[in-house]
Amino acid sequence: MLAARLLQVGLSPVLALQALMVIARTPKLPEAGGVRCGRVGCGPVLRLLIVGDSSAAGVGVRDQSEALSGQLIAPLSRHCTVDWHLVAMTGMTTRAMPEHLRRSCQGDFDVAVTALGVNDVTRLVNPDKWVAQTRAFHQMLRRDYGIEHIFVTSVPPMGRFPALPFPLSGVLGAHAEAMRSALDEELKTQEACRLVDPGFQLDPEMMARDGFHPGPALYARWGEVMARQIRDDLAIKDQ
């Protein structure tokens, strides 16, 4: 898909060849095992929906307790009862997410945490088109799931992914930055919608062995930063 898209937009065949080599040599890691919904903690109830791509699904660690969901729920559950549901799948794009969510989950939630964009970057989706897809998805979350607060994980600096060689890393890194900037401007216009930058550290030791997904330490940081932002914005007090 990536190699074909690079050729389609007229970029160098060298980049397309690099993309094919990355696809061929990158280990295909499974999504994390474990439960994808539950209720934990005590005190006021926070209904939490987590949606996203392979990073939200926990690729790079063995169990959801080590992944974003577990690392986010654990600190939140010390301050409230977290009634949570995870809907995530490898390869998920922003355009495809609404229909996948409709098939996978129904009900009302207070908060949504999203992790989307990497697969849109590798498909070289136009930033303006991607922002429009994101806007429509957020409208759906509010309309169909009653969500009041949306916490959006920023697009990671893909140019620093260990799995990507130069100049492919430069092309995808620049596209990721363009999408990140466009998203930042869009979310300034959306009420109760927060862009959260976990401060991704993409050193090889922080990443999974495929050089593309987070490792345990990076998931822990991501969950901690996201939980702190949710607590601050919703004024969740210590129990």
C-alpha positions, -999 to +999 in steps of 0.1 A: +000+000+000+027+025+010+050+017-020+021+019-044+009+053-029+044+067-032+046+058-069+010+071-074+019+106-062+050+107-083+077+103-057+110+085-064+110+048-071+138+047-046+113+056-019+088+030-031+116+004-030+125+015+005+089+011+015+088-025+001+120-033+020+105-019+053+074-039+048+093-071+041+118-069+070+096-055+097+083-081+122+046-084+122+037-081+158+003-092+172-021-070+191-019-072+229-040-099+245-063-095+275-096-079+281-108-049+262-136-037+285-142-036+322-150-016+353-123-008+379-117+016+408-140+034+432-158+067+436-175+087+408-180+068+376-161+078+344-173+062+313-143+059+290-141+050+253-106+043+238-104+041+200-076+038+175-052+019+154-025-007+162-009+015+189-043+017+208-046-021+203-013-026+221+009-039+194+044-041+209+034-055+243+019-088+253-011-078+274-035-048+275-024-041+311+010-030+295-006-011+266-023+023+264-056+010+279-040-005+310-015+023+315-043+049+312-069+031+333-046+023+362-039+059+373-075+070+366-089+042+387-071+055+418-094+086+416-127+073+402-145+042+389-135+037+353-161+020+331-141+015+300-142+000+265-114-003+239-122-005+202-089-006+182-075-026+153-043-028+133-044-008+101-073+014+112-077+047+095-097+077+105-120+073+076-128+037+085-131+042+122-167+054+124-182+023+108-159+000+127-170+016+160-207+013+151-202-024+145-182-029+177-197-008+204-229+009+215-237+029+246-230+063+262-196+075+274-183+106+291-148+107+275-132+094+244-094+089+239-083+086+203-051+073+187-054+077+149-033+091+121-003+069+115-020+048+089-033+080+073+002+093+071+015+061+054-013+064+029-003+101+023-039+113+030-042+150+023-040+169+056-071+189+049-091+158+039-078+141+071-089+170+092-124+168+077-126+131+084-115+137+120-141+165+124-168+141+111-157+114+135-157+137+165-192+148+156-203+112+155-188+105+189-208+134+204-240+126+186-241+088+188-222+081+220-230+112+241-193+120+246-186+154+260-148+154+261-124+141+234-087+137+241-068+133+208-033+118+208-010+138+185+005+123+154+039+109+164+071+122+148+073+094+123+105+107+108+122+093+140+107+058+138+137+034+139+121+012+113+122+039+086+154+045+066+162+079+051+149+094+028+116+076+034+117+087+070+120+123+058+090+121+035+067+104+061+081+127+089+072+158+069+038+145+061+031+136+097+042+171+108+018+187+082-011+166+095-002+173+131-002+211+124-035+209+106-050+189+134-038+214+160-055+243+142-087+223+138-090+213+174-087+249+185-122+253+170-137+223+187-151+227+222-139+203+249-115+187+225-079+185+237-048+176+216-024+156+239+012+153+230+028+124+252+062+137+244+070+106+223+106+095+228+113+072+199+147+059+209+151+023+199+150+012+236+116+029+240+101+011+210+090-024+203+113-047+184+097-038+151+109-002+154+074+011+146+053+006+177+057+017+213+074-006+239+063-009+275+080+022+287+065+044+260+030+030+266+035+038+303+045+074+295+016+078+271-010+065+296+004+086+324+003+119+304-032+112+290-045+103+325-031+135+340-047+156+312-081+139+317-079+145+355-069+181+350-096+190+324-124+171+342-112+183+377-112+148+390-102+150+426-082+125+448-104+100+466 
